[in-house]
């Protein structure tokens, strides 16, 4: 990530670098709190946003 990355994004993909879609902990918690079904969350250790 660089200084131009919007750290407030809740849903994003990196594109050319990898094909995964990432969500924020905030969005994950909202999905779970509202009982939305059909989502599978897998934690990543490869992505660090500071």
mmCIF file of the N, C-alpha and C atoms, coordinates in Angstrom:
data_MODEL
# 
_entry.id   MODEL 
# 
loop_
_atom_site.group_PDB 
_atom_site.id 
_atom_site.type_symbol 
_atom_site.label_atom_id 
_atom_site.label_alt_id 
_atom_site.label_comp_id 
_atom_site.label_asym_id 
_atom_site.label_entity_id 
_atom_site.label_seq_id 
_atom_site.pdbx_PDB_ins_code 
_atom_site.Cartn_x 
_atom_site.Cartn_y 
_atom_site.Cartn_z 
_atom_site.occupancy 
_atom_site.B_iso_or_equiv 
_atom_site.pdbx_formal_charge 
_atom_site.auth_seq_id 
_atom_site.auth_comp_id 
_atom_site.auth_asym_id 
_atom_site.auth_atom_id 
_atom_site.pdbx_PDB_model_num 
ATOM 1   N N  . UNK A 1 1  ? 0.844   -1.169  0.000   1.00 0.00 ? 1  UNK A N  1 
ATOM 2   C CA . UNK A 1 1  ? 0.000   0.000   0.000   1.00 0.00 ? 1  UNK A CA 1 
ATOM 3   C C  . UNK A 1 1  ? 0.893   1.237   0.000   1.00 0.00 ? 1  UNK A C  1 
ATOM 4   N N  . UNK A 1 2  ? 0.359   2.303   -0.560  1.00 0.00 ? 2  UNK A N  1 
ATOM 5   C CA . UNK A 1 2  ? 1.128   3.540   -0.545  1.00 0.00 ? 2  UNK A CA 1 
ATOM 6   C C  . UNK A 1 2  ? 0.325   4.638   0.142   1.00 0.00 ? 2  UNK A C  1 
ATOM 7   N N  . UNK A 1 3  ? 0.863   5.818   0.179   1.00 0.00 ? 3  UNK A N  1 
ATOM 8   C CA . UNK A 1 3  ? 0.226   6.940   0.879   1.00 0.00 ? 3  UNK A CA 1 
ATOM 9   C C  . UNK A 1 3  ? -1.103  7.346   0.248   1.00 0.00 ? 3  UNK A C  1 
ATOM 10  N N  . UNK A 1 4  ? -1.375  6.923   -0.980  1.00 0.00 ? 4  UNK A N  1 
ATOM 11  C CA . UNK A 1 4  ? -2.605  7.301   -1.673  1.00 0.00 ? 4  UNK A CA 1 
ATOM 12  C C  . UNK A 1 4  ? -3.757  6.333   -1.406  1.00 0.00 ? 4  UNK A C  1 
ATOM 13  N N  . UNK A 1 5  ? -3.491  5.215   -0.738  1.00 0.00 ? 5  UNK A N  1 
ATOM 14  C CA . UNK A 1 5  ? -4.543  4.236   -0.453  1.00 0.00 ? 5  UNK A CA 1 
ATOM 15  C C  . UNK A 1 5  ? -5.527  4.803   0.565   1.00 0.00 ? 5  UNK A C  1 
ATOM 16  N N  . UNK A 1 6  ? -6.807  4.722   0.259   1.00 0.00 ? 6  UNK A N  1 
ATOM 17  C CA . UNK A 1 6  ? -7.864  5.211   1.147   1.00 0.00 ? 6  UNK A CA 1 
ATOM 18  C C  . UNK A 1 6  ? -8.134  4.171   2.232   1.00 0.00 ? 6  UNK A C  1 
ATOM 19  N N  . UNK A 1 7  ? -7.628  4.405   3.413   1.00 0.00 ? 7  UNK A N  1 
ATOM 20  C CA . UNK A 1 7  ? -7.744  3.442   4.508   1.00 0.00 ? 7  UNK A CA 1 
ATOM 21  C C  . UNK A 1 7  ? -9.146  3.354   5.078   1.00 0.00 ? 7  UNK A C  1 
ATOM 22  N N  . UNK A 1 8  ? -10.067 4.175   4.614   1.00 0.00 ? 8  UNK A N  1 
ATOM 23  C CA . UNK A 1 8  ? -11.455 4.136   5.066   1.00 0.00 ? 8  UNK A CA 1 
ATOM 24  C C  . UNK A 1 8  ? -12.322 3.211   4.210   1.00 0.00 ? 8  UNK A C  1 
ATOM 25  N N  . UNK A 1 9  ? -11.763 2.622   3.154   1.00 0.00 ? 9  UNK A N  1 
ATOM 26  C CA . UNK A 1 9  ? -12.528 1.716   2.302   1.00 0.00 ? 9  UNK A CA 1 
ATOM 27  C C  . UNK A 1 9  ? -12.933 0.473   3.084   1.00 0.00 ? 9  UNK A C  1 
ATOM 28  N N  . UNK A 1 10 ? -14.159 0.012   2.838   1.00 0.00 ? 10 UNK A N  1 
ATOM 29  C CA . UNK A 1 10 ? -14.643 -1.198  3.492   1.00 0.00 ? 10 UNK A CA 1 
ATOM 30  C C  . UNK A 1 10 ? -14.613 -2.406  2.567   1.00 0.00 ? 10 UNK A C  1 
ATOM 31  N N  . UNK A 1 11 ? -14.493 -2.185  1.268   1.00 0.00 ? 11 UNK A N  1 
ATOM 32  C CA . UNK A 1 11 ? -14.566 -3.270  0.283   1.00 0.00 ? 11 UNK A CA 1 
ATOM 33  C C  . UNK A 1 11 ? -13.658 -2.888  -0.877  1.00 0.00 ? 11 UNK A C  1 
ATOM 34  N N  . UNK A 1 12 ? -12.644 -3.696  -1.170  1.00 0.00 ? 12 UNK A N  1 
ATOM 35  C CA . UNK A 1 12 ? -11.731 -3.350  -2.257  1.00 0.00 ? 12 UNK A CA 1 
ATOM 36  C C  . UNK A 1 12 ? -10.998 -4.579  -2.772  1.00 0.00 ? 12 UNK A C  1 
ATOM 37  N N  . UNK A 1 13 ? -10.458 -4.459  -3.959  1.00 0.00 ? 13 UNK A N  1 
ATOM 38  C CA . UNK A 1 13 ? -9.570  -5.479  -4.510  1.00 0.00 ? 13 UNK A CA 1 
ATOM 39  C C  . UNK A 1 13 ? -8.309  -4.777  -4.981  1.00 0.00 ? 13 UNK A C  1 
ATOM 40  N N  . UNK A 1 14 ? -7.240  -5.524  -5.075  1.00 0.00 ? 14 UNK A N  1 
ATOM 41  C CA . UNK A 1 14 ? -5.965  -4.940  -5.478  1.00 0.00 ? 14 UNK A CA 1 
ATOM 42  C C  . UNK A 1 14 ? -5.795  -5.026  -6.991  1.00 0.00 ? 14 UNK A C  1 
ATOM 43  N N  . UNK A 1 15 ? -6.384  -6.021  -7.606  1.00 0.00 ? 15 UNK A N  1 
ATOM 44  C CA . UNK A 1 15 ? -6.368  -6.121  -9.061  1.00 0.00 ? 15 UNK A CA 1 
ATOM 45  C C  . UNK A 1 15 ? -5.231  -6.948  -9.600  1.00 0.00 ? 15 UNK A C  1 
ATOM 46  N N  . UNK A 1 16 ? -4.321  -6.306  -10.297 1.00 0.00 ? 16 UNK A N  1 
ATOM 47  C CA . UNK A 1 16 ? -3.241  -6.998  -11.005 1.00 0.00 ? 16 UNK A CA 1 
ATOM 48  C C  . UNK A 1 16 ? -2.368  -7.822  -10.055 1.00 0.00 ? 16 UNK A C  1 
ATOM 49  N N  . UNK A 1 17 ? -2.159  -7.331  -8.862  1.00 0.00 ? 17 UNK A N  1 
ATOM 50  C CA . UNK A 1 17 ? -1.266  -8.002  -7.912  1.00 0.00 ? 17 UNK A CA 1 
ATOM 51  C C  . UNK A 1 17 ? -1.852  -9.315  -7.413  1.00 0.00 ? 17 UNK A C  1 
ATOM 52  N N  . UNK A 1 18 ? -3.135  -9.329  -7.064  1.00 0.00 ? 18 UNK A N  1 
ATOM 53  C CA . UNK A 1 18 ? -3.803  -10.571 -6.678  1.00 0.00 ? 18 UNK A CA 1 
ATOM 54  C C  . UNK A 1 18 ? -5.300  -10.474 -6.981  1.00 0.00 ? 18 UNK A C  1 
ATOM 55  N N  . UNK A 1 19 ? -5.960  -11.598 -6.996  1.00 0.00 ? 19 UNK A N  1 
ATOM 56  C CA . UNK A 1 19 ? -7.361  -11.658 -7.424  1.00 0.00 ? 19 UNK A CA 1 
ATOM 57  C C  . UNK A 1 19 ? -8.343  -11.682 -6.254  1.00 0.00 ? 19 UNK A C  1 
ATOM 58  N N  . UNK A 1 20 ? -7.871  -11.513 -5.040  1.00 0.00 ? 20 UNK A N  1 
ATOM 59  C CA . UNK A 1 20 ? -8.753  -11.570 -3.880  1.00 0.00 ? 20 UNK A CA 1 
ATOM 60  C C  . UNK A 1 20 ? -9.525  -10.263 -3.698  1.00 0.00 ? 20 UNK A C  1 
ATOM 61  N N  . UNK A 1 21 ? -10.663 -10.368 -3.036  1.00 0.00 ? 21 UNK A N  1 
ATOM 62  C CA . UNK A 1 21 ? -11.429 -9.201  -2.621  1.00 0.00 ? 21 UNK A CA 1 
ATOM 63  C C  . UNK A 1 21 ? -11.284 -9.088  -1.112  1.00 0.00 ? 21 UNK A C  1 
ATOM 64  N N  . UNK A 1 22 ? -11.040 -7.888  -0.636  1.00 0.00 ? 22 UNK A N  1 
ATOM 65  C CA . UNK A 1 22 ? -10.812 -7.653  0.779   1.00 0.00 ? 22 UNK A CA 1 
ATOM 66  C C  . UNK A 1 22 ? -11.916 -6.779  1.356   1.00 0.00 ? 22 UNK A C  1 
ATOM 67  N N  . UNK A 1 23 ? -12.252 -7.021  2.629   1.00 0.00 ? 23 UNK A N  1 
ATOM 68  C CA . UNK A 1 23 ? -13.203 -6.168  3.323   1.00 0.00 ? 23 UNK A CA 1 
ATOM 69  C C  . UNK A 1 23 ? -12.590 -5.754  4.655   1.00 0.00 ? 23 UNK A C  1 
ATOM 70  N N  . UNK A 1 24 ? -13.095 -4.664  5.186   1.00 0.00 ? 24 UNK A N  1 
ATOM 71  C CA . UNK A 1 24 ? -12.606 -4.191  6.478   1.00 0.00 ? 24 UNK A CA 1 
ATOM 72  C C  . UNK A 1 24 ? -13.227 -5.007  7.608   1.00 0.00 ? 24 UNK A C  1 
ATOM 73  N N  . UNK A 1 25 ? -12.592 -4.940  8.749   1.00 0.00 ? 25 UNK A N  1 
ATOM 74  C CA . UNK A 1 25 ? -13.148 -5.573  9.946   1.00 0.00 ? 25 UNK A CA 1 
ATOM 75  C C  . UNK A 1 25 ? -14.503 -4.946  10.268  1.00 0.00 ? 25 UNK A C  1 
ATOM 76  N N  . UNK A 1 26 ? -14.621 -3.653  10.009  1.00 0.00 ? 26 UNK A N  1 
ATOM 77  C CA . UNK A 1 26 ? -15.883 -2.937  10.252  1.00 0.00 ? 26 UNK A CA 1 
ATOM 78  C C  . UNK A 1 26 ? -17.014 -3.521  9.419   1.00 0.00 ? 26 UNK A C  1 
ATOM 79  N N  . UNK A 1 27 ? -16.768 -3.779  8.132   1.00 0.00 ? 27 UNK A N  1 
ATOM 80  C CA . UNK A 1 27 ? -17.800 -4.370  7.270   1.00 0.00 ? 27 UNK A CA 1 
ATOM 81  C C  . UNK A 1 27 ? -18.094 -5.802  7.691   1.00 0.00 ? 27 UNK A C  1 
ATOM 82  N N  . UNK A 1 28 ? -17.068 -6.562  7.999   1.00 0.00 ? 28 UNK A N  1 
ATOM 83  C CA . UNK A 1 28 ? -17.264 -7.945  8.461   1.00 0.00 ? 28 UNK A CA 1 
ATOM 84  C C  . UNK A 1 28 ? -18.172 -7.967  9.683   1.00 0.00 ? 28 UNK A C  1 
ATOM 85  N N  . UNK A 1 29 ? -17.897 -7.088  10.647  1.00 0.00 ? 29 UNK A N  1 
ATOM 86  C CA . UNK A 1 29 ? -18.709 -7.038  11.858  1.00 0.00 ? 29 UNK A CA 1 
ATOM 87  C C  . UNK A 1 29 ? -20.145 -6.640  11.554  1.00 0.00 ? 29 UNK A C  1 
ATOM 88  N N  . UNK A 1 30 ? -20.357 -5.712  10.623  1.00 0.00 ? 30 UNK A N  1 
ATOM 89  C CA . UNK A 1 30 ? -21.709 -5.280  10.256  1.00 0.00 ? 30 UNK A CA 1 
ATOM 90  C C  . UNK A 1 30 ? -22.474 -6.409  9.573   1.00 0.00 ? 30 UNK A C  1 
ATOM 91  N N  . UNK A 1 31 ? -21.806 -7.156  8.703   1.00 0.00 ? 31 UNK A N  1 
ATOM 92  C CA . UNK A 1 31 ? -22.439 -8.302  8.031   1.00 0.00 ? 31 UNK A CA 1 
ATOM 93  C C  . UNK A 1 31 ? -22.892 -9.319  9.068   1.00 0.00 ? 31 UNK A C  1 
ATOM 94  N N  . UNK A 1 32 ? -22.020 -9.647  9.994   1.00 0.00 ? 32 UNK A N  1 
ATOM 95  C CA . UNK A 1 32 ? -22.349 -10.630 11.036  1.00 0.00 ? 32 UNK A CA 1 
ATOM 96  C C  . UNK A 1 32 ? -23.442 -10.118 11.973  1.00 0.00 ? 32 UNK A C  1 
ATOM 97  N N  . UNK A 1 33 ? -23.360 -8.851  12.378  1.00 0.00 ? 33 UNK A N  1 
ATOM 98  C CA . UNK A 1 33 ? -24.330 -8.278  13.308  1.00 0.00 ? 33 UNK A CA 1 
ATOM 99  C C  . UNK A 1 33 ? -25.732 -8.223  12.712  1.00 0.00 ? 33 UNK A C  1 
ATOM 100 N N  . UNK A 1 34 ? -25.810 -8.099  11.384  1.00 0.00 ? 34 UNK A N  1 
ATOM 101 C CA . UNK A 1 34 ? -27.110 -8.002  10.730  1.00 0.00 ? 34 UNK A CA 1 
ATOM 102 C C  . UNK A 1 34 ? -27.610 -9.330  10.194  1.00 0.00 ? 34 UNK A C  1 
ATOM 103 N N  . UNK A 1 35 ? -26.891 -10.399 10.495  1.00 0.00 ? 35 UNK A N  1 
ATOM 104 C CA . UNK A 1 35 ? -27.343 -11.738 10.141  1.00 0.00 ? 35 UNK A CA 1 
ATOM 105 C C  . UNK A 1 35 ? -27.359 -12.039 8.651   1.00 0.00 ? 35 UNK A C  1 
ATOM 106 N N  . UNK A 1 36 ? -26.538 -11.347 7.869   1.00 0.00 ? 36 UNK A N  1 
ATOM 107 C CA . UNK A 1 36 ? -26.487 -11.614 6.427   1.00 0.00 ? 36 UNK A CA 1 
ATOM 108 C C  . UNK A 1 36 ? -25.871 -12.982 6.185   1.00 0.00 ? 36 UNK A C  1 
ATOM 109 N N  . UNK A 1 37 ? -26.462 -13.746 5.302   1.00 0.00 ? 37 UNK A N  1 
ATOM 110 C CA . UNK A 1 37 ? -26.045 -15.120 5.057   1.00 0.00 ? 37 UNK A CA 1 
ATOM 111 C C  . UNK A 1 37 ? -25.259 -15.225 3.747   1.00 0.00 ? 37 UNK A C  1 
ATOM 112 N N  . UNK A 1 38 ? -24.465 -16.284 3.630   1.00 0.00 ? 38 UNK A N  1 
ATOM 113 C CA . UNK A 1 38 ? -23.772 -16.570 2.379   1.00 0.00 ? 38 UNK A CA 1 
ATOM 114 C C  . UNK A 1 38 ? -22.373 -16.000 2.270   1.00 0.00 ? 38 UNK A C  1 
ATOM 115 N N  . UNK A 1 39 ? -21.889 -15.384 3.304   1.00 0.00 ? 39 UNK A N  1 
ATOM 116 C CA . UNK A 1 39 ? -20.542 -14.830 3.300   1.00 0.00 ? 39 UNK A CA 1 
ATOM 117 C C  . UNK A 1 39 ? -19.593 -15.803 3.988   1.00 0.00 ? 39 UNK A C  1 
ATOM 118 N N  . UNK A 1 40 ? -18.411 -15.957 3.434   1.00 0.00 ? 40 UNK A N  1 
ATOM 119 C CA . UNK A 1 40 ? -17.361 -16.759 4.066   1.00 0.00 ? 40 UNK A CA 1 
ATOM 120 C C  . UNK A 1 40 ? -16.153 -15.837 4.211   1.00 0.00 ? 40 UNK A C  1 
ATOM 121 N N  . UNK A 1 41 ? -15.710 -15.655 5.434   1.00 0.00 ? 41 UNK A N  1 
ATOM 122 C CA . UNK A 1 41 ? -14.585 -14.767 5.706   1.00 0.00 ? 41 UNK A CA 1 
ATOM 123 C C  . UNK A 1 41 ? -13.341 -15.588 5.997   1.00 0.00 ? 41 UNK A C  1 
ATOM 124 N N  . UNK A 1 42 ? -12.253 -15.237 5.338   1.00 0.00 ? 42 UNK A N  1 
ATOM 125 C CA . UNK A 1 42 ? -10.971 -15.887 5.565   1.00 0.00 ? 42 UNK A CA 1 
ATOM 126 C C  . UNK A 1 42 ? -9.959  -14.799 5.913   1.00 0.00 ? 42 UNK A C  1 
ATOM 127 N N  . UNK A 1 43 ? -9.432  -14.813 7.120   1.00 0.00 ? 43 UNK A N  1 
ATOM 128 C CA . UNK A 1 43 ? -8.445  -13.789 7.495   1.00 0.00 ? 43 UNK A CA 1 
ATOM 129 C C  . UNK A 1 43 ? -7.206  -13.867 6.604   1.00 0.00 ? 43 UNK A C  1 
ATOM 130 N N  . UNK A 1 44 ? -6.629  -12.720 6.348   1.00 0.00 ? 44 UNK A N  1 
ATOM 131 C CA . UNK A 1 44 ? -5.402  -12.689 5.566   1.00 0.00 ? 44 UNK A CA 1 
ATOM 132 C C  . UNK A 1 44 ? -4.237  -12.244 6.446   1.00 0.00 ? 44 UNK A C  1 
ATOM 133 N N  . UNK A 1 45 ? -3.098  -12.798 6.168   1.00 0.00 ? 45 UNK A N  1 
ATOM 134 C CA . UNK A 1 45 ? -1.881  -12.359 6.857   1.00 0.00 ? 45 UNK A CA 1 
ATOM 135 C C  . UNK A 1 45 ? -0.933  -11.694 5.868   1.00 0.00 ? 45 UNK A C  1 
ATOM 136 N N  . UNK A 1 46 ? -1.352  -11.611 4.610   1.00 0.00 ? 46 UNK A N  1 
ATOM 137 C CA . UNK A 1 46 ? -0.497  -11.076 3.552   1.00 0.00 ? 46 UNK A CA 1 
ATOM 138 C C  . UNK A 1 46 ? -0.687  -9.592  3.325   1.00 0.00 ? 46 UNK A C  1 
ATOM 139 N N  . UNK A 1 47 ? -1.719  -9.010  3.905   1.00 0.00 ? 47 UNK A N  1 
ATOM 140 C CA . UNK A 1 47 ? -2.057  -7.618  3.639   1.00 0.00 ? 47 UNK A CA 1 
ATOM 141 C C  . UNK A 1 47 ? -1.998  -6.838  4.946   1.00 0.00 ? 47 UNK A C  1 
ATOM 142 N N  . UNK A 1 48 ? -1.225  -5.767  4.951   1.00 0.00 ? 48 UNK A N  1 
ATOM 143 C CA . UNK A 1 48 ? -1.106  -4.930  6.137   1.00 0.00 ? 48 UNK A CA 1 
ATOM 144 C C  . UNK A 1 48 ? -1.413  -3.495  5.731   1.00 0.00 ? 48 UNK A C  1 
ATOM 145 N N  . UNK A 1 49 ? -2.401  -2.897  6.392   1.00 0.00 ? 49 UNK A N  1 
ATOM 146 C CA . UNK A 1 49 ? -2.743  -1.496  6.169   1.00 0.00 ? 49 UNK A CA 1 
ATOM 147 C C  . UNK A 1 49 ? -2.464  -0.771  7.462   1.00 0.00 ? 49 UNK A C  1 
ATOM 148 N N  . UNK A 1 50 ? -1.551  0.159   7.394   1.00 0.00 ? 50 UNK A N  1 
ATOM 149 C CA . UNK A 1 50 ? -1.165  0.898   8.607   1.00 0.00 ? 50 UNK A CA 1 
ATOM 150 C C  . UNK A 1 50 ? -1.673  2.314   8.549   1.00 0.00 ? 50 UNK A C  1 
# 
